[in-house]
Amino acid sequence: LCESPQTLCGLPQTLVFTSKTHILWAMKNSILLVSMATITIVISALSWHYFGSDAAGILRGKPDAVMDWLPIILRIHIGGGMLAMASGTGLWFTSRKQKRFGVHRWIGRFYGLSVLVGGVAGACIALWSIDGTVTVFGFLGLATVWMYFTTRAVVLAMKGDIAGHQRAAAFSLAVTFSALTFRMFLLIPLFT
């Protein structure tokens, strides 16, 4: 099965875990998975109110000319982001298991589509920000970077560059989960 006594099925001996460290690693990953899933559910629940009301704070002060379509685009962006966070959590934990490769690929396709939908809608919303030029370019840049790294991760995976794919996917997930940071900023006034 293995090529030499210095490796264990292709892994250098220095990378082979003892059973105790492997268990600790699995426990840390389980805690991280539960934390990411919990935070995703909480943030999704907090974002759900945007689906029920056009009077959400983000829509206040927008020109009447865009109010016919902007609430719909906002809902598309939020829905895409919520689906990207949920599927991104699943992607992170299926990527390390070779036996789950098919599952990882299908979740990745769903994640990529969610990012594309959420990113395009986010770019449209960014153009109508009333909080100044910095905000417009900040959110537009965020949407662009989100779609770029996701697209890059997909292209690298299709080319077979797994190391590059993992780096690009990590950046994409970081941008996806920046939504959590923004929602946490909204909670700061409650604690001050």
Sequence and secondary structure as in RCSB ss.txt:
>XXXX:A:sequence
LCESPQTLCGLPQTLVFTSKTHILWAMKNSILLVSMATITIVISALSWHYFGSDAAGILRGKPDAVMDWLPIILR
IHIGGGMLAMASGTGLWFTSRKQKRFGVHRWIGRFYGLSVLVGGVAGACIALWSIDGTVTVFGFLGLATVWMYFT
TRAVVLAMKGDIAGHQRAAAFSLAVTFSALTFRMFLLIPLFT
>XXXX:A:secstr
  S TTEETTEEGGG   HHHHHHHHHHHHHHHHHHHHHHHHHHHHHTHHHH TT GGGTT  GGGTTTHHHHHH
HHHHHHHHHHHHHHHHHHHTT GGGHHHHHHHHHHHHHHHHHHHHHHHHHHTT SS HHHHHHHHHHHHHHHHHH
HHHHHHHHHT HHHHHHHHHHHHHHHTHHHHHHHHHHHHHH 
